[in-house]
Amino acid sequence: MTDQLLTVDEVAARLGTTARFPRRLIAERRIVFVKVGRHVRIPERALAEFVTANTVQPVTTARRRFGAVA
């Protein structure tokens, strides 16, 4: 097991959110987590998978050179 377990605060810092967001992900079972006694930890791999699964790719469209004519 080489995957590091992160605390809720560490996950929040990596995502740039408050601790409330990772706690909500855990409560809604939207991310994999590990219970260690009363503590909850999130594997780095699970965080990376969550970010990858929720990444939205940009839409590429052809740009019009002179704009639309009414």
C-alpha positions as a Markdown table, in Angstrom:
| # | Residue | x | y | z |
|---|---|---|---|---|
| 1 | Met | 0.0 | 0.0 | 0.0 |
| 2 | Thr | 1.9 | 3.1 | -1.2 |
| 3 | Asp | -1.1 | 5.3 | -1.5 |
| 4 | Gln | -1.0 | 8.1 | 1.1 |
| 5 | Leu | -4.1 | 8.7 | 3.1 |
| 6 | Leu | -5.2 | 12.4 | 3.3 |
| 7 | Thr | -7.2 | 14.1 | 6.0 |
| 8 | Val | -10.3 | 16.1 | 5.2 |
| 9 | Asp | -8.4 | 19.3 | 5.7 |
| 10 | Glu | -5.6 | 18.2 | 3.3 |
| 11 | Val | -8.1 | 17.3 | 0.6 |
| 12 | Ala | -9.8 | 20.6 | 1.0 |
| 13 | Ala | -6.5 | 22.4 | 0.7 |
| 14 | Arg | -5.7 | 20.5 | -2.5 |
| 15 | Leu | -9.1 | 21.2 | -4.0 |
| 16 | Gly | -9.0 | 24.9 | -2.9 |
| 17 | Thr | -12.2 | 24.6 | -0.9 |
| 18 | Thr | -13.3 | 24.5 | 2.7 |
| 19 | Ala | -13.4 | 21.3 | 4.7 |
| 20 | Arg | -17.2 | 21.3 | 4.3 |
| 21 | Phe | -17.0 | 20.2 | 0.6 |
| 22 | Pro | -14.9 | 17.0 | 1.1 |
| 23 | Arg | -17.1 | 16.1 | 4.1 |
| 24 | Arg | -20.2 | 16.5 | 1.9 |
| 25 | Leu | -18.6 | 14.2 | -0.7 |
| 26 | Ile | -18.0 | 11.6 | 2.0 |
| 27 | Ala | -21.5 | 11.9 | 3.4 |
| 28 | Glu | -23.0 | 11.5 | -0.1 |
| 29 | Arg | -20.7 | 8.6 | -0.8 |
| 30 | Arg | -19.3 | 10.4 | -3.9 |
| 31 | Ile | -15.7 | 9.7 | -3.1 |
| 32 | Val | -13.9 | 6.6 | -1.8 |
| 33 | Phe | -12.8 | 7.0 | 1.8 |
| 34 | Val | -11.3 | 4.9 | 4.6 |
| 35 | Lys | -12.5 | 4.9 | 8.2 |
| 36 | Val | -9.7 | 4.7 | 10.8 |
| 37 | Gly | -11.5 | 4.5 | 14.1 |
| 38 | Arg | -13.5 | 7.7 | 14.3 |
| 39 | His | -11.3 | 9.4 | 11.7 |
| 40 | Val | -11.9 | 9.5 | 8.0 |
| 41 | Arg | -9.1 | 9.5 | 5.4 |
| 42 | Ile | -9.2 | 9.8 | 1.6 |
| 43 | Pro | -6.6 | 8.0 | -0.5 |
| 44 | Glu | -4.6 | 10.2 | -2.9 |
| 45 | Arg | -5.7 | 7.8 | -5.7 |
| 46 | Ala | -9.4 | 8.4 | -4.9 |
| 47 | Leu | -8.9 | 12.2 | -5.0 |
| 48 | Ala | -7.1 | 12.0 | -8.4 |
| 49 | Glu | -9.9 | 9.7 | -9.7 |
| 50 | Phe | -12.6 | 12.1 | -8.5 |
| 51 | Val | -10.9 | 15.1 | -10.1 |
| 52 | Thr | -10.4 | 13.2 | -13.4 |
| 53 | Ala | -14.0 | 11.9 | -13.5 |
| 54 | Asn | -15.4 | 15.5 | -12.9 |
| 55 | Thr | -13.1 | 17.3 | -15.3 |
| 56 | Val | -15.0 | 19.0 | -18.1 |
| 57 | Gln | -13.2 | 19.3 | -21.4 |
| 58 | Pro | -13.6 | 22.6 | -23.3 |
| 59 | Val | -15.7 | 22.8 | -26.4 |
| 60 | Thr | -13.8 | 23.8 | -29.5 |
| 61 | Thr | -15.7 | 25.6 | -32.2 |
| 62 | Ala | -14.6 | 27.2 | -35.4 |
| 63 | Arg | -14.3 | 30.9 | -34.9 |
| 64 | Arg | -15.9 | 33.1 | -37.5 |
| 65 | Arg | -13.5 | 35.6 | -38.9 |
| 66 | Phe | -15.9 | 38.6 | -39.3 |
| 67 | Gly | -18.8 | 37.6 | -37.1 |
| 68 | Ala | -22.4 | 36.9 | -38.0 |
| 69 | Val | -24.3 | 39.1 | -40.4 |
| 70 | Ala | -27.9 | 39.9 | -39.5 |
